[in-house]
Amino acid sequence: MKFIHLSDLHLGKRVNGFSMLEDQTYILKKILQIIDEEHPDAVVIAGDVYDKSVPSAEAVTLLDDFLWRLAKRNLPVLLIAGNHDSAERLAFGGRLLSASGVHISPVYDGSVSCVTLEDRYGPVHFWLLPFVKPAHVRAFLEEAEASSVETYTDAVRTAIAQADIDFSQRNVLLCHQFVTGAGRSDSEEVSVGGTDNVDGSVFDGFDYVALGHLHGPQNVGSERIRYCGTPLKYSFSEKDHIKSVSVVTLEEKGSLDVRTVPLVPLRDLREVKGSYDEVVYGANQETTGRSDYMHVILTDEEDVPDALQKLRIVYPNLMKLDYDNTRTRTSATFEEGAARENKSAIELLDAFYEKQNGAPLNEAQRDYSLALLEKIKEELA
């Protein structure tokens, strides 16, 4: 059984204000070319198909076209919802689509849907587990059982246990979670204190776990548990990533082969550092790839007037401009130190929470935090 492992398409995404739809259209065509060359038995997409729970019309059209082209190839597609997707919207029409070989995970209802495909070694069971939180799983348990589901590890382990899987046969799990020990990128959502961590031991027994959620391609512990990564770079923290699709081959029970096929984008994400003259005229001048998405870091001690507009003459897709010089380094150190010294504990907590989650504490969270800080203060007194 050979299948292509994809995830985190993030259709409709904007990076630093730039729409990625043209780049996504291009890379999906490249993926189709790889599929035609590899002749897989299936394609699995492990969540975050869209970038937003209410995707744009253009993003919906792009996914519709991609799935239609896969269905035309009589190729089974197995797809789950990620944390960026609306599971309800993604699952709409799922039963109708399954007749065309496109199998979309339904909204989690206490069970995990399964699609079984056959090869010369027998059945391979593909289990479609959408992104779940502990509350999602507790909602379908009796009160006594629900009380034991406190963490994301508990949630995933319980959901898998409810599936009653025969591990003497070959089983593949599609899952969209953060597995402890994997490396993150700046473009991913981060939970405070790593509360969304899932221990890899919950996947014991599976022949392959097709993970989504993290943007860097990587194995977690072994090639049996793998993130394939995004097909495109979605932040400058990913500038050194080599994007690819994962090609997975299962033969008899216990036999697994995983390899990657690189993806070459329409435009790369790159970073250039140097003085204004070096970036525009000198050693760092780029004579090729000028249409790439760029982050320019200027080292000039004085700000260059209208630098952004001037640099966009050379690099029309300049996304980001920063300075790295004595002023910025001193300013950053001073401002951070002063900010810490002049802020109360709740203000520091609020700033940390907003940095991690993109939004400040709400009123209930703030009240709870204040009460907890007061309790800690009393205990230390």
C-alpha positions as CSV (number, residue, x, y, z in Angstrom):
1,M,0.0,0.0,0.0
2,K,1.6,3.3,-1.1
3,F,0.1,6.6,-0.1
4,I,1.0,10.3,-0.2
5,H,1.0,12.0,3.2
6,L,0.0,15.7,3.0
7,S,-1.1,18.2,5.7
8,D,-1.4,21.9,6.6
9,L,-2.3,23.2,3.2
10,H,-3.7,26.4,4.9
11,L,-5.6,27.3,1.8
12,G,-6.4,31.0,1.8
13,K,-3.5,32.0,4.1
14,R,-2.0,35.4,4.0
15,V,1.6,35.9,5.1
16,N,2.6,39.4,6.2
17,G,-0.4,40.7,4.3
18,F,0.5,38.8,1.0
19,S,-2.1,36.4,-0.3
20,M,-0.7,32.9,-0.9
21,L,-3.5,31.7,-3.2
22,E,-1.4,31.9,-6.4
23,D,1.5,30.0,-4.7
24,Q,-0.9,27.5,-3.3
25,T,-2.6,26.9,-6.7
26,Y,0.9,26.4,-8.2
27,I,2.1,23.9,-5.5
28,L,-1.1,21.8,-5.7
29,K,-0.4,21.3,-9.4
30,K,3.1,20.2,-8.5
31,I,1.7,17.8,-6.0
32,L,-0.6,16.4,-8.7
33,Q,2.4,15.9,-10.9
34,I,4.2,13.9,-8.1
35,I,1.0,11.8,-7.7
36,D,1.0,11.0,-11.4
37,E,4.6,10.0,-11.2
38,E,4.3,7.9,-8.0
39,H,1.0,6.2,-8.7
40,P,0.0,5.9,-5.1
41,D,-3.0,3.9,-3.8
42,A,-4.3,6.8,-1.7
43,V,-3.7,10.4,-0.6
44,V,-4.1,11.3,3.1
45,I,-4.4,15.0,4.2
46,A,-3.9,15.4,8.0
47,G,-5.8,18.6,8.7
48,D,-5.6,22.4,8.5
49,V,-6.9,22.2,5.0
50,Y,-8.0,25.8,5.3
51,D,-6.3,28.6,7.2
52,K,-9.5,29.9,8.8
53,S,-12.6,28.2,10.1
54,V,-14.6,30.3,7.8
55,P,-12.5,30.1,4.6
56,S,-12.7,32.6,1.7
57,A,-14.6,31.7,-1.4
58,E,-11.3,31.4,-3.3
59,A,-9.9,29.0,-0.8
60,V,-13.0,26.8,-1.0
61,T,-12.8,26.8,-4.8
62,L,-9.2,25.8,-4.7
63,L,-9.9,22.8,-2.5
64,D,-12.9,21.8,-4.6
65,D,-10.7,21.8,-7.7
66,F,-7.9,19.8,-6.0
67,L,-10.3,17.1,-4.7
68,W,-12.1,17.0,-8.1
69,R,-8.8,16.3,-9.8
70,L,-7.9,13.6,-7.3
71,A,-11.3,12.0,-7.7
72,K,-10.8,12.0,-11.5
73,R,-7.8,9.9,-11.0
74,N,-9.9,7.3,-9.1
75,L,-7.7,7.9,-6.1
76,P,-9.1,7.5,-2.6
77,V,-8.6,10.6,-0.5
78,L,-8.7,10.5,3.3
79,L,-9.0,13.9,5.0
80,I,-9.4,15.1,8.6
81,A,-10.1,18.5,10.1
82,G,-7.3,20.4,11.9
83,N,-7.5,23.1,14.6
84,H,-7.7,25.8,11.9
85,D,-10.7,24.1,10.2
86,S,-14.3,24.1,11.1
87,A,-15.0,20.4,11.4
88,E,-18.7,20.9,10.7
89,R,-18.1,23.0,7.5
90,L,-15.4,20.6,6.2
91,A,-17.6,17.6,6.8
92,F,-20.6,19.0,4.9
93,G,-21.5,16.7,2.1
94,G,-19.0,14.1,3.3
95,R,-21.3,11.1,2.8
96,L,-22.0,12.2,-0.8
97,L,-18.3,12.7,-1.4
98,S,-17.4,9.3,-0.1
99,A,-19.1,7.8,-3.1
100,S,-16.4,9.5,-5.2
101,G,-13.6,8.2,-3.0
102,V,-13.2,11.4,-1.0
103,H,-13.5,10.4,2.7
104,I,-13.7,13.3,5.1
105,S,-13.7,12.8,8.9
106,P,-17.1,13.6,10.5
107,V,-17.3,15.9,13.5
108,Y,-16.0,13.9,16.5
109,D,-19.0,12.1,18.1
110,G,-17.3,9.7,20.5
111,S,-16.2,7.4,17.7
112,V,-13.4,7.4,15.1
113,S,-14.4,6.7,11.5
114,C,-12.4,4.1,9.5
115,V,-11.8,3.6,5.8
116,T,-10.4,0.2,4.8
117,L,-8.4,-0.2,1.6
118,E,-7.1,-3.5,0.2
119,D,-3.8,-4.5,-1.3
120,R,-2.1,-7.8,-2.1
121,Y,-1.2,-8.2,1.6
122,G,-4.8,-7.7,2.8
123,P,-6.7,-4.8,4.4
124,V,-5.2,-1.5,5.6
125,H,-7.4,0.4,8.1
126,F,-7.2,4.2,7.9
127,W,-8.5,5.8,11.1
128,L,-9.7,9.4,10.7
129,L,-9.3,11.3,14.0
130,P,-9.9,15.0,13.6
131,F,-8.3,17.5,16.0
132,V,-9.7,17.0,19.4
133,K,-9.5,18.7,22.8
134,P,-10.2,17.1,26.1
135,A,-13.6,18.8,26.2
136,H,-14.6,17.2,22.9
137,V,-13.9,13.7,24.2
138,R,-15.4,14.3,27.7
139,A,-18.7,15.3,26.0
140,F,-19.3,11.7,24.9
141,L,-18.3,9.9,28.1
142,E,-20.1,9.0,31.3
143,E,-19.4,11.3,34.2
144,A,-17.0,8.9,35.9
145,E,-15.0,8.3,32.7
146,A,-15.0,12.0,31.7
147,S,-13.3,13.0,35.0
148,S,-10.2,11.1,34.0
149,V,-9.8,13.0,30.7
150,E,-7.8,16.0,31.8
151,T,-5.0,16.4,29.2
152,Y,-4.7,16.2,25.4
153,T,-2.8,12.9,25.9
154,D,-5.8,11.6,27.8
155,A,-8.2,12.8,25.1
156,V,-6.3,11.2,22.2
157,R,-5.7,7.9,24.1
158,T,-9.3,7.7,25.1
159,A,-10.5,8.4,21.5
160,I,-8.2,5.7,20.2
161,A,-9.3,3.2,22.9
162,Q,-13.0,3.8,22.0
163,A,-12.2,2.7,18.4
164,D,-11.5,-0.9,19.5
165,I,-8.7,-1.4,16.9
166,D,-7.3,-4.8,16.0
167,F,-3.6,-4.1,16.1
168,S,-2.7,-7.5,14.7
169,Q,-3.7,-6.0,11.3
170,R,-2.2,-3.0,9.5
171,N,-3.5,0.3,10.8
172,V,-2.8,3.9,9.8
173,L,-3.9,6.9,12.0
174,L,-4.6,10.4,10.6
175,C,-4.2,12.7,13.5
176,H,-3.8,16.5,14.0
177,Q,-2.1,17.2,17.3
178,F,1.2,18.4,18.8
179,V,3.3,15.4,19.8
180,T,5.8,16.0,22.7
181,G,9.3,16.4,21.4
182,A,8.5,17.7,18.0
183,G,9.9,21.1,16.8
184,R,7.6,24.0,16.2
185,S,7.7,27.0,13.8
186,D,6.6,30.6,14.4
187,S,3.6,30.2,12.1
188,E,1.9,27.6,14.3
189,E,-0.5,28.2,17.1
190,V,1.1,27.7,20.5
191,S,-0.7,26.8,23.8
192,V,0.6,28.3,27.0
193,G,2.9,26.0,28.9
194,G,2.6,23.3,26.2
195,T,-0.8,22.2,27.5
196,D,-1.6,20.7,24.1
197,N,1.2,18.2,24.2
198,V,0.3,14.6,23.3
199,D,2.7,11.8,24.4
200,G,3.8,9.6,21.5
201,S,3.0,6.4,23.5
202,V,-0.7,6.9,22.6
203,F,0.2,5.8,19.1
204,D,1.7,2.4,20.1
205,G,0.5,-0.3,17.8
206,F,-0.1,1.8,14.7
207,D,1.9,0.9,11.6
208,Y,2.0,4.6,10.6
209,V,0.7,7.8,12.1
210,A,0.1,10.6,9.5
211,L,0.4,13.7,11.6
212,G,-0.6,17.3,10.8
213,H,-0.3,20.5,12.8
214,L,3.5,21.2,12.8
215,H,5.0,22.9,9.7
216,G,8.4,21.4,9.7
217,P,8.8,17.9,8.2
218,Q,10.0,15.5,10.9
219,N,9.8,12.1,12.5
220,V,8.9,11.9,16.2
221,G,10.8,9.1,17.8
222,S,10.8,7.0,14.6
223,E,9.6,7.2,11.0
224,R,6.4,5.5,12.1
225,I,5.2,8.7,13.6
226,R,5.7,11.6,11.2
227,Y,4.8,15.2,10.4
228,C,5.0,15.7,6.6
229,G,5.0,19.5,7.1
230,T,3.5,22.3,5.0
231,P,3.8,22.3,1.2
232,L,4.9,26.0,1.4
233,K,6.8,28.1,3.8
234,Y,4.4,30.2,5.9
235,S,6.9,32.2,8.0
236,F,10.5,33.3,7.9
237,S,11.2,30.8,10.7
238,E,10.7,28.2,8.0
239,K,13.2,29.8,5.6
240,D,15.6,26.9,5.9
241,H,13.0,24.1,5.6
242,I,13.0,21.8,2.6
243,K,9.3,21.4,1.8
244,S,8.2,18.0,0.4
245,V,5.5,15.4,0.3
246,S,6.0,12.2,2.2
247,V,5.6,8.9,0.2
248,V,4.7,6.0,2.5
249,T,4.8,2.4,1.6
250,L,3.4,-0.4,3.7
251,E,3.9,-4.0,2.7
252,E,3.4,-6.9,5.0
253,K,2.8,-6.2,8.7
254,G,5.9,-4.5,10.1
255,S,7.3,-3.4,6.8
256,L,7.4,0.4,6.4
257,D,9.3,2.7,4.0
258,V,9.0,6.5,4.1
259,R,10.7,8.8,1.6
260,T,10.3,12.4,0.6
261,V,9.9,14.2,-2.8
262,P,10.9,17.8,-2.7
263,L,8.5,20.6,-3.6
264,V,9.9,23.6,-5.5
265,P,7.6,26.7,-4.9
266,L,6.6,29.4,-7.4
267,R,8.3,31.9,-5.0
268,D,10.6,31.0,-2.1
269,L,10.7,32.8,1.4
270,R,14.2,34.1,1.9
271,E,16.2,36.4,4.2
272,V,19.0,38.9,3.2
273,K,21.1,40.8,5.7
274,G,23.6,43.6,5.1
275,S,23.9,47.3,4.6
276,Y,21.6,49.0,2.2
277,D,24.3,49.3,-0.4
278,E,25.3,45.6,0.0
279,V,21.6,44.5,-0.3
280,V,21.0,46.7,-3.4
281,Y,24.3,46.9,-5.1
282,G,27.0,44.8,-3.5
283,A,27.9,41.4,-2.2
284,N,24.3,40.5,-1.0
285,Q,22.6,41.6,-4.2
286,E,20.5,38.8,-5.6
287,T,20.5,38.6,-9.4
288,T,18.0,35.7,-9.4
289,G,14.9,35.0,-7.4
290,R,14.0,38.7,-7.0
291,S,10.3,37.8,-7.1
292,D,10.8,35.7,-4.0
293,Y,9.1,36.7,-0.7
294,M,11.9,38.6,1.2
295,H,12.8,39.6,4.7
296,V,15.6,42.2,4.5
297,I,17.6,43.1,7.6
298,L,19.6,46.3,7.2
299,T,22.7,46.8,9.3
300,D,23.1,50.5,8.6
301,E,23.5,52.6,11.8
302,E,21.2,55.3,10.4
303,D,17.7,54.5,9.0
304,V,17.6,54.7,5.2
305,P,14.8,57.2,4.1
306,D,12.0,55.4,2.3
307,A,13.9,52.1,2.5
308,L,10.8,49.9,2.1
309,Q,9.7,51.6,-1.1
310,K,13.3,51.7,-2.5
311,L,13.9,48.1,-1.8
312,R,10.7,47.0,-3.4
313,I,12.1,48.3,-6.7
314,V,14.6,45.5,-6.4
315,Y,12.5,43.0,-4.5
316,P,8.8,43.6,-5.4
317,N,7.7,40.9,-2.9
318,L,9.5,42.4,0.1
319,M,7.4,41.2,3.0
320,K,9.4,42.5,6.0
321,L,12.1,45.1,6.7
322,D,14.0,45.2,10.0
323,Y,17.2,46.9,11.2
324,D,19.9,45.2,13.2
325,N,22.3,47.8,14.5
326,T,23.5,49.4,17.8
327,R,20.3,51.4,18.2
328,T,17.9,48.5,17.8
329,R,19.9,46.1,20.0
330,T,20.2,48.7,22.8
331,S,16.6,49.8,22.4
332,A,15.3,46.3,22.6
333,T,17.3,45.5,25.7
334,F,16.3,48.7,27.5
335,E,12.6,48.5,26.6
336,E,12.3,44.9,27.6
337,G,14.1,45.5,30.9
338,A,12.1,48.7,31.6
339,A,8.9,47.0,30.7
340,R,9.5,44.1,33.1
341,E,10.5,46.5,35.9
342,N,7.4,48.7,35.6
343,K,4.8,46.0,35.1
344,S,2.8,44.2,37.8
345,A,2.6,40.4,37.9
346,I,-0.9,40.4,36.2
347,E,0.4,42.8,33.5
348,L,3.4,40.5,32.8
349,L,1.1,37.4,32.7
350,D,-1.3,39.3,30.3
351,A,1.6,40.3,28.0
352,F,2.9,36.7,28.0
353,Y,-0.5,35.2,27.2
354,E,-1.2,37.7,24.4
355,K,2.2,37.0,22.9
356,Q,1.5,33.2,22.9
357,N,-2.1,33.4,21.8
358,G,-2.6,36.6,19.8
359,A,-5.2,37.9,22.2
360,P,-5.2,39.3,25.8
361,L,-6.7,37.5,28.8
362,N,-10.5,37.8,28.8
363,E,-12.3,39.0,31.9
364,A,-12.9,35.6,33.4
365,Q,-9.3,34.5,32.8
366,R,-8.0,37.8,34.3
367,D,-10.2,37.4,37.4
368,Y,-9.1,33.8,37.9
369,S,-5.4,34.8,37.4
370,L,-5.7,37.6,39.9
371,A,-7.2,35.3,42.5
372,L,-4.5,32.7,41.9
373,L,-1.7,35.3,42.1
374,E,-3.2,36.6,45.4
375,K,-3.3,33.1,46.8
376,I,0.3,32.5,45.8
377,K,1.3,35.8,47.4
378,E,-0.4,34.8,50.6
379,E,1.3,31.4,50.7
380,L,4.7,33.0,50.2
381,A,4.2,35.7,52.8
